[in-house]
Amino acid sequence: MIQNLASGVRAFTSNVFLVTGETTALVDAGANFDVVARIEAQVDELDRVYLTHTHPDHVKNLPAIREAFDVETWGYDPENEYVDNAIADGETVQIGDDDYVALHTPGHKPDHLCLYAREAGVCFAGDLVFENGGFGRTDLEGGDRETLIRSIDALLDTLDDDLAALHVGHGPSITERPIDDVELAARAARM
C-alpha cells in the first residue's frame, strides 16, 4: 500500500510516500512538519528511506526520521550528507512488495532519481514531472533545461503505456492515464 503522509500539510514540503510490505519504506522525507508522528500512526518501524533527490523540501525531516527509526537512506549521490547508500542508474531496489528500477534523471537536480516498478505499474517521479504536464524547475543550482528534457524523454521511453500510478514530488498522484501527463511534460518542457 502507498500513502502520501504529507497529504493535507500546509507547510512547504514535498510529498512523502509510505510504502508498506516486505520492505517498508519512505520515498522522500519531506520538510517542515511532524512526519515521525504520521509514520508512527501507520507502522512500528521503517526498513529504508529512498530519496528522489536532495533538495531541502525532500530531506529536511531526515534527522528526525533517522533518530526515531534508526534507518538508513538510499539515493544517487553518496557524497551528499543525506545519502547513506548509493543507488546506481539501472539498479533494482525493493520498495514494499515490488522491485523498482532506479532511473538517473538529472535536470532538476544532478542527483535526481525516478523509481519504476514495471510489474506493479507504479513510478515515483520526484520533481521530474507533475500532473497536467508540469515539470521540475531548472533555475535552481544544478538545474539544466536541456538535461531535464533528455531525462523526461528517457523516462517516457522506459514507462509502459499501461502505467497505473505516477507518484510525484508535489501535488496529487496521477492514476488516470499518467503516461499522458508525462508526454505532456515532455512537450511543455520544450516550449
N, C-alpha and C positions, 0 to 999 in steps of 0.2 A: 504494500500500500504506500502511496506517495501523498504526503500532506505538506502544504505550504504553511510553515509555522509563523511566517511574517504576515499572514493574512489579517487584515484589519489594523495593522500597525500604522500609525500616522507619522512616525519619525522617519528620517531619511535612512533607508536601509535597502538592501537587496532582498529578494525572496530567499527563503531558507527552506529547503525541501528535506523533510524527514522521510526516509525510505526504510520501511521495516521488512524483515525477512531474515534469511540466513545470515546476511551481513547487514546489520542495522547501521545506517549511515546518514550523515547530513551531506547535502550538496549545497555548499556555501554556508557561511556562518552569520551573515548579516551584521548590522551595527545599530547602536542606539536604542535597544530595547532588551528586556529580560528574556532572552531566548532560553536560558537554562531552565527557568520555571516552565516554559512551554514544552521543552523536551521532557522534563521530569513528569509532566502530566500525561505523557504518552508512553514512555519507555523507562526502564530502570538503568539501562546502560547503552552506550554507543560503541560500535566497533571501529568506525573510521569517520573522518571528515574529508570530503573531496572539495577542492576549490576550483571553480571555473577560471578564476584569476584573482589577483591580489589587490585590487583597488580597495580603499578603506571601507566602502559600504558593503563589501563582501566578506571582510575579515576582522573587523574591529571587535566582534563578540568572541573571537577565538580564545583570548586569555581566560575568560570566564568559563568557556566550554572545556578547555584543557584542564582547568583546575577542578571543575565539577565531575568530569568523567574520565580523567586520566587517559585521554585519547590522542592519537597522532593524526596528522594531516597529510594528505596527498595532493600534489599539484605539479605543474610543469617545471617550475624553477626551484631546484633545491637550495639555491643560494639565497632565496628570499626567507626572511625570518619567520614567516608564517607557514612555510612548507617543510615538513619533516622528512617526507619521502617523495622522490621524483616519480612522475608518470611520463613515460616516453610517448611520442606520437605513435599511434598504432597499437599501443599496449592495451591489453584487456584487463579490466578490473571488475570485481563483483560489487554490486550495489543492490541491496535487498536480495531477491532471489534470481537476479538476472546478470548476465555478463554484458558489460558495456565496453565499447572500443573508445579509447581516448583519441580525439582528433585535435591536433595543434592548429588553432585558428586565430593567429595574430591579426592585428589591425586596430582593434580597440585597445589592446594592451599586448605586449610581446609574449606574455606567459599565458595567454588565453587558451582554454580547452573547451571543447564540446564533448559530451559523453553520450554515446548512442548504443542502444540495445536493439539490434535489428529484429530479433525474435519477438521481443515484447512490443516493438513499435513505439519506443519511447526515446526521446532525445532531451538532454539538458543542454540548453544553448547558451547559458550565461548571458553576456551582453553582446553577443554577435548579432542576433536578430530578435525582433519583438513582434507582437501582434500587429496586423494590418500593414506589414511591410516596413515597420520601424527597424532601425539598425543601430549598432553601437556608435557612440561618439568617437571621433578621431582627432579631436582638438586637445586632448589631454596628453601628457608626456608619454611617449612611446606609441601614440596613435598614428595611423597612416591609412588614408582612404584607399589607395590602390591595393595595399596589402589586405585590408578589410574586404574589398570586393573579391579578391582571389580566395579568401577564406570562406566567404559566403558561397561562392561558386563550388569550392571543394566540398562544403557541407551538402549542398544541393546535389552534387554528383554522387555522394555517399548514401543519402537518405533514400529509402524506398517510397514509392508513391502512396503506399498504404500506411504511412506513418500515422500513428493513432494519437500521440500526445507530444507536444513541444512545450517543455517547461523552461521558461525564460527568466532572466535575472530580475526583471521589473515588469509589473503589470500581470495580467491574467495568463494562465497557461492556455494553450490553444489545443482544443480537442476536436474541432471540426475542420477537416482537410488542412492540417497545419502546413503541409507541403506548399499550399497556395501562398501562405504568408511568407515562407522562405523565398519562393520565386518572386514575390512582390518586393521583398527586401533587396534581392539581387538587382532588380530593375531600378528601385528607388536610390540605391547607393551610387548608381552611375549618373544620376541627374546632377 
